[in-house]
Each structure stands twice: as structure tokens, then as C-alpha cells.
Amino acid sequence: MPSVENVVGQAAATSVLSEAQIETAIAEGIASLDLAGRRVLVLVPDRTRTMPLPLFFRLLAKHLVPQARAVDFLVALGTHPALSDEAMLQMFGLTPPERERYPNVRLLNHTWDDPRSLATVGTISAAEVREVSGGRLKLEVPVRLNRLVLEHDHVLVCGPVFPHEIAGFSGGNKYFFPGIAGADVIDFTHWLGALITTHEVIGRIDTPVRRAIDRAAAMIPVPRSAICSVIVNEGVAGVFVGGAEAAWRQAAALSAERHVIWRDAPVRQVLAVLPPMYGELWVGAKGMYKTEPVVADGGEVILYAPHLRSVSTAHGAILGQVGYHVRDYFVAQWNRFRHLPWSVLAHSTHLKGAGAYSNGVEWPRIRVTLATGISAQECRALNLDYRDPKTIDPAAFADREGEGILYVPKAGEYLYRLR
């Protein structure tokens, strides 16, 4: 079912919106969607995305909850770990007493690995996959997602838009796939992005992966709309409410202006300081994705995060077996790896970065070094470099761009690119 096309929005080209402007956009947008008496499912991000979710929750509680028949919030975890009750309340900015004010509002985790929670809404045919992938893949992809979608009258995506290594830009229909999807679509879209490479995808609005995601979303038999926001370090730069595709496209255009930092020359080293919201390498790898484009051949990205001690709760065992490798390492030995989750292989090659492989020898374009709580022994086993975080003073990396060193104090969301 196609989404609504009208968009109500507020945007700031160089500054940020006031809370009153944000509320106006949401209030007018909700009014335009005609959700009175409807059962509404709201999809929101987890704690690995920067967003003032408590503010957005308060505004939805004010302008949506009183008029809707029911409102449930589903965290679009993808394959990220589920949130505890305490973490859920913290993310929504609610104390236990405040939570009791909304007895008819549910706060729920997506469970991607529980078949009972999923429903099939269609299939992307092999011919469609071949077309959208440019001939890179040919297989049927069952389109499964959380069955809660089918138990509501309307689905409202509420999340930020940033440059993204797989889809080009995050947000919009990506909250369905992979946000609340089953493994089939997750594996397909991630591996397609890996085959195309991060370099060709990240920061581009029109990508094969986005087209595949939109194709899958069109199979959902429930009306879809979105509140797409653009969040910068200073606050909220834009809010767009309307059809899932149309609102996302406007937000992505603003994100391309606000989240991309252009440089005139490459650097030889990056110190990417990962914020606490990245508790696993699975998401902390974004510090590599967003800075790799400006690193010179033979250069290095250091991911600095003393707090980060885990590769991945969900996928760590497989990554421990496989390690991190360039794309061609997997492509050249596909029969050896094809039975493993493709999303895990995609993460592996995205973090390792561009490079080549032939005759049993791998040549990464740059070096990826972990200065985290992950041990030197584990880093070596993962095919990554190690540096003791105690030997690093982040302040010593600042203001050294004249030496070819880039310091990123909050890595993972702003994209660095060469002019």
C-alpha cells in the first residue's frame, strides 16, 4: 500500500528549531494524517541513534494519544539487543510514576529472531532482485516483518535521518526494513550494500538498497507515514511529517546539507571517538564508515572507545569465527561463507573497508585499529589492529589537521567526504 504523500515540515538551513517550532510541525502533521479513532503503531529508534525521543514522545502523547483509539510504540531494533524495562523508560524519558499516566500505551521491543512475532506480507521476486541489484544477486526474498503492523490501522515512523553506509541515508522505510524485519530482508539488503560498497552508497539519496527497501514497504497492507527529523549536535534542524517516502526524502536532502563535512585533502590518520551510545562494535563501526572516505591509501582509522567491550551480543560468535575482511575476500570464497548470515558478512567487510584479495592474500586499503575494551588478542583474532586506549590522549589529536590527522570527538553520524 502506498504511503500518504503530503508533507508538513519545519527546517533550519544553518541553525536549529525551537521547541515551539518542533511542536507546530508535529501538531500540524498529525492533524493532516487524520488518525482520530485509529490504532496507531509508532516505530522509534533505539539508543544507538541521536534523537531527543523524550521530547517527541511528549509531543505525540499530547497531540496523538488523546485522539487515537490506541497508540503503541515499537522500538525498531533490527538485530540490536532488546531494551530492558528500565532502559526503555530511560530512552522515552519517563519515570515509573510518569509511565503510569499512559496505561493504554505499550512500549515494545522488536524481536527479529522470533518467528512467532513475524508475518509475511509478500515476496520480492528473483527478477526484481536482479534488476534492483544491477545483476549482482538473483534470489527470491520473503518480506517478513513484525506482525504488530497488521494489528494496527496506521504505522507512523518517528526517527532521525543520517548518512548511512547501507541505504545511503537512514530513516523512513528503513524503520520497517531492517528495523522491524525478519532475517531474510535484513540479510539481503545488507549484503547488497556490501557488494556495492560503502563508498558508493553512503550519503546518496537514491541507491539500490533504498529502492529495495521501498519495494518491500509497498507490500505492507497498512497506511504508512513518518515523522522524519534531522538532528545535529546543536539540536533539531528539521522535522518533516507526511508520507513515509516523501517526508524521508525531504529530511535526507536536509541531512545531506547538515551532516556532510567536506574536506579538500585526505588525511593519514583519524581518531574517531565513539560516544557511549555505541556499546558494541556492531554499531560503533559507524565511526569507521563515516570517516573512511577522507583517509588516504595506507592510512589508519583508530576507533577510540574504552567503554566498548563487546563485538556484538547477537552476532559476536559468528564474527569470532569469520573475522573482518574486505569484500573480495568473501566474494572469492563465496561457497565457504554463503551459509552464514549475510548481514554479518556485510558488517565485517564494511568495517574492514575497501581493498583487494587474490591468491590467498588480502590487501586492505587502510588500517582499522581498535582502541577499546576489546583485548589485543581478540583484535588479532578478528583481523583488526589493536592499540591500548590508555596510551591515547584524545586532546592530543585535536587541531593537528596540518599534520594529516583528523580528530572526530563524536564519531558515527557526521559523514566526512573529499571535494
C-alpha positions in Angstrom: 0.0 0.0 0.0 1.5 3.4 -0.9 2.1 5.9 1.8 0.5 9.4 2.1 2.3 12.0 0.0 1.6 15.4 1.7 4.4 16.7 3.9 4.2 19.3 6.7 7.6 20.5 7.9 9.9 22.9 9.6 13.6 23.2 8.7 16.6 25.3 9.5 19.4 25.7 7.0 22.1 26.7 9.4 20.5 26.9 12.9 18.1 24.7 14.9 14.4 24.8 15.6 12.8 25.9 18.8 10.7 23.5 20.7 7.7 25.6 19.7 8.6 25.1 16.0 9.0 21.4 16.5 5.6 21.1 18.2 4.0 23.1 15.4 5.4 20.7 12.8 4.2 17.7 14.7 0.8 19.0 15.6 0.1 20.2 12.1 1.5 17.0 10.7 -0.6 14.7 12.9 -3.7 16.7 12.1 -3.1 16.2 8.4 -2.9 12.4 8.8 -6.4 12.0 10.1 -5.6 9.5 12.8 -8.6 10.0 15.0 -10.1 6.7 16.2 -7.3 4.7 14.7 -4.9 2.1 16.2 -1.5 3.6 15.6 1.8 1.9 15.8 4.8 4.3 16.2 8.2 3.0 15.2 11.1 4.6 17.0 14.9 4.1 17.1 16.9 2.5 19.9 19.6 4.2 21.9 22.2 3.9 19.1 20.7 6.9 17.3 20.9 10.5 18.5 17.3 11.8 18.9 15.5 13.7 21.7 13.0 10.9 21.9 11.6 12.2 25.3 10.6 15.4 23.5 9.0 13.6 20.6 7.2 11.2 22.9 5.7 14.1 25.0 4.5 15.8 21.8 2.9 12.6 20.5 1.4 12.0 23.9 -0.1 15.4 23.7 -1.3 15.5 20.0 -1.8 11.9 19.0 -2.7 9.8 22.1 -5.9 11.6 23.1 -7.4 11.3 19.6 -6.3 7.8 18.6 -8.1 4.6 19.6 -4.8 3.1 20.7 -1.1 4.1 20.4 1.8 1.6 20.8 5.5 2.3 20.4 7.7 -0.4 18.9 11.5 0.0 19.1 12.9 -0.7 15.6 15.9 -2.7 16.9 16.8 -4.5 13.7 19.1 -7.1 15.2 20.3 -5.0 18.1 19.8 -6.2 21.7 16.4 -5.7 23.3 15.9 -3.0 25.9 15.2 -3.8 29.5 12.1 -2.1 31.1 14.4 0.3 32.9 16.3 1.2 29.7 13.1 1.6 27.8 11.8 4.1 30.3 15.1 6.0 30.2 15.0 6.2 26.5 11.5 7.6 26.5 12.4 10.0 29.3 9.8 8.5 31.7 10.0 7.8 35.4 7.9 4.8 36.7 5.2 7.2 38.1 5.1 9.1 34.7 4.8 5.9 32.9 1.5 5.2 34.8 -0.1 8.2 33.1 -0.2 6.2 29.9 -1.8 2.9 30.9 -3.1 2.3 27.3 0.2 3.0 25.6 2.6 0.0 25.2 6.4 0.3 24.8 7.6 -2.7 23.0 10.8 -4.3 21.6 11.0 -5.8 18.1 12.1 -9.5 18.2 13.7 -10.2 14.8 14.7 -13.8 15.7 11.3 -15.0 17.0 9.4 -16.4 14.0 6.2 -16.2 16.0 6.4 -12.4 16.1 6.7 -12.1 12.3 4.2 -12.1 9.4 4.9 -12.4 5.7 3.4 -9.6 3.6 4.9 -10.6 0.2 8.0 -11.6 -1.8 10.5 -9.7 -3.8 10.8 -11.8 -6.9 14.2 -13.0 -8.3 13.6 -10.9 -11.3 13.1 -7.8 -9.2 16.1 -8.6 -7.1 18.3 -9.0 -10.2 17.0 -5.6 -11.5 17.4 -3.6 -8.3 20.8 -5.2 -7.6 22.2 -4.5 -11.1 22.6 -8.2 -11.6 24.7 -8.7 -8.5 22.1 -11.0 -6.9 19.3 -13.2 -8.1 17.1 -14.8 -5.4 13.6 -14.5 -4.1 13.4 -12.6 -0.8 10.4 -13.2 1.5 9.2 -10.0 3.1 8.6 -10.6 6.7 8.1 -8.0 9.5 6.7 -7.7 12.9 3.1 -8.8 12.9 2.1 -5.9 15.1 2.0 -3.8 11.9 -1.0 -5.9 10.8 -2.8 -5.4 14.1 -2.9 -1.6 13.7 -4.7 0.8 11.4 -1.8 3.0 10.7 2.0 2.9 11.1 3.9 6.1 11.9 7.7 6.1 11.7 9.3 8.5 14.1 13.1 8.7 13.8 16.1 10.7 12.6 17.8 10.7 9.2 21.6 10.4 8.9 24.0 9.4 6.2 24.1 5.6 6.2 26.6 3.0 5.0 24.0 0.6 3.6 21.0 2.5 2.5 22.6 5.9 1.6 20.6 7.7 4.3 18.8 6.1 7.3 15.2 6.7 8.3 11.9 6.5 6.6 11.0 3.0 5.4 14.3 1.7 6.8 12.5 1.6 10.1 10.5 -1.3 8.6 13.4 -3.0 6.8 15.6 -3.8 8.6 14.1 -2.0 11.7 11.3 -4.5 12.4 12.0 -7.1 9.8 12.9 -10.7 9.7 16.3 -12.1 8.8 15.6 -12.5 5.1 15.3 -8.9 4.2 17.9 -7.8 6.7 20.5 -10.2 5.1 19.5 -9.3 1.5 19.7 -5.5 1.9 22.9 -5.6 4.0 24.8 -7.8 1.6 23.6 -5.9 -1.4 25.0 -2.7 0.2 28.3 -4.6 0.9 28.6 -5.7 -2.8 28.0 -2.2 -4.0 30.4 -0.9 -1.2 30.0 1.8 1.4 32.0 4.2 -0.8 29.4 4.1 -3.5 26.3 4.1 -1.2 26.9 6.3 1.9 25.4 9.8 1.7 23.5 9.2 -1.6 19.7 9.6 -1.6 18.9 7.2 -4.5 20.5 3.8 -4.0 19.7 0.3 -5.0 19.3 -0.6 -1.3 16.8 2.2 -0.7 14.8 1.1 -3.8 14.7 -2.5 -2.4 13.6 -1.2 1.0 10.8 1.0 -0.6 9.7 -2.0 -2.7 9.3 -4.2 0.4 7.5 -1.4 2.2 5.0 -1.1 -0.6 3.8 -4.6 0.2 2.6 -3.6 3.7 -1.2 -3.5 3.6 -1.5 -0.8 6.2 -1.1 3.0 5.6 2.3 4.4 6.4 3.5 7.8 7.3 6.6 9.3 9.0 7.9 12.0 11.3 11.5 12.3 9.9 13.8 14.5 11.9 17.3 15.8 11.2 19.3 16.0 14.4 22.6 18.0 14.6 24.9 18.5 17.5 23.2 21.7 18.5 19.6 20.3 18.4 16.8 19.6 15.9 17.5 21.1 12.5 14.3 19.8 10.7 11.1 17.9 11.2 9.0 16.6 8.3 5.7 14.8 8.7 3.8 13.1 6.0 4.1 10.1 3.6 6.9 7.8 4.6 8.8 8.3 1.3 8.1 12.0 0.8 8.9 13.0 4.4 12.1 10.9 4.3 13.2 12.4 1.0 12.9 16.0 2.4 14.8 15.0 5.5 17.5 13.3 3.6 18.0 16.4 1.5 18.5 18.4 4.6 20.7 15.8 6.1 22.9 16.0 3.0 23.4 19.7 3.8 23.8 19.4 7.6 25.6 16.1 8.1 28.3 16.0 5.4 31.6 17.7 6.2 33.7 18.3 3.1 37.5 18.3 3.0 39.9 19.5 0.4 42.6 16.9 1.1 42.8 13.4 2.5 44.3 12.6 6.0 46.7 9.9 7.0 45.1 9.2 10.4 41.7 9.6 12.1 40.9 9.4 15.8 37.2 8.6 15.9 36.0 8.9 19.4 32.8 6.8 19.8 30.1 8.1 22.1 28.7 5.9 24.9 25.5 5.1 22.9 27.7 2.7 20.9 28.1 -0.2 23.3 29.2 -2.7 20.7 31.5 -2.8 17.7 28.4 -3.8 15.6 27.2 -0.1 15.9 30.5 1.6 16.9 31.8 0.7 13.4 30.0 3.7 12.2 33.0 5.7 13.3 34.9 4.0 10.5 32.1 4.2 7.9 31.7 7.9 8.3 35.4 8.8 8.1 36.9 6.2 5.7 36.2 8.4 2.6 38.8 11.0 3.6 41.6 8.6 4.6 44.5 8.3 2.2 45.6 4.9 0.9 47.7 3.3 3.6 46.2 5.5 6.3 44.5 4.5 9.6 41.2 4.9 11.4 41.5 4.5 15.2 38.2 3.7 16.9 38.7 5.1 20.4 36.1 3.8 22.9 37.4 2.5 26.3 33.8 1.7 27.3 33.3 -0.6 24.3 34.0 -4.3 25.3 31.8 -6.3 23.0 31.9 -7.0 19.3 28.2 -8.0 19.2 25.7 -9.6 21.6 23.7 -11.2 18.7 26.5 -11.9 16.2 29.8 -12.0 18.2 30.2 -15.7 17.9 30.0 -15.7 14.1 32.3 -12.7 13.8 34.7 -14.5 16.1 34.8 -17.3 13.6 34.9 -15.2 10.4 36.8 -12.0 11.5 36.9 -8.8 9.5 37.8 -8.8 5.8 37.5 -6.8 2.6 34.6 -7.6 0.3 36.6 -9.6 -2.3 37.8 -12.0 0.4 34.2 -13.2 0.8 33.3 -13.0 -2.9 36.3 -15.1 -4.0 35.4 -17.8 -1.4 31.6 -17.5 -1.6 30.8 -21.2 -1.2 32.7 -21.1 2.0 30.7 -18.3 3.6 27.3 -18.2 1.8 25.6 -20.2 4.6 26.4 -17.6 7.2 24.1 -14.6 7.9 24.8 -12.2 5.1 24.2 -9.2 7.4 27.1 -10.4 9.5 29.4 -10.7 6.4 28.3 -7.2 5.3 29.2 -5.7 8.7 32.6 -7.5 8.5 33.5 -6.0 5.1 32.0 -2.6 5.9 34.3 -2.2 8.9 37.4 -3.6 7.2 36.9 -1.2 4.3 37.9 -1.2 0.7 40.6 -3.5 -0.5 41.5 -6.4 -2.7 42.0 -10.2 -2.3 43.7 -12.7 -4.7 45.7 -15.9 -4.4 45.1 -16.1 -0.7 46.4 -12.6 0.0 44.3 -9.7 1.4 45.2 -6.1 0.8 43.0 -3.6 2.8 43.2 -0.1 1.6 43.6 1.3 5.1 44.2 0.1 8.6 41.4 -0.2 11.2 42.7 0.0 14.8 40.6 -0.7 17.9 41.5 1.3 21.0 38.6 -0.1 23.0 38.0 -2.5 25.9 38.4 -5.4 23.4 41.7 -7.1 24.1 44.7 -7.2 21.8 44.3 -11.0 21.5 40.7 -10.7 20.3 41.6 -7.9 17.9 44.3 -10.1 16.3 41.8 -13.0 16.0 39.3 -10.6 14.4 42.0 -9.5 11.8 42.0 -5.9 13.3 44.8 -3.8 14.7 45.0 -3.0 18.4 46.1 -0.1 20.5 45.9 0.3 24.2 43.4 3.1 24.9 45.4 4.1 27.9 48.1 5.3 25.6 45.8 7.7 23.8 45.0 11.2 25.0 42.2 12.4 22.7 43.0 16.0 23.3 46.5 15.5 21.8 44.9 14.6 18.4 42.9 17.9 18.2 44.0 20.7 15.9 46.5 18.6 14.0 45.0 18.6 10.6 48.1 20.3 9.3 49.9 17.1 10.1 47.3 15.0 8.3 45.4 13.9 11.5 41.7 14.2 11.8 40.1 14.3 15.3 36.4 13.5 15.5 35.2 13.9 19.1 31.7 12.4 18.4 32.1 9.9 15.6 29.4 7.9 13.8 26.8 10.3 12.5 28.6 13.1 10.5 30.0 11.9 7.2 33.4 13.2 6.0 34.0 13.4 2.3 36.6 14.8 -0.1 35.6 17.5 -2.5 
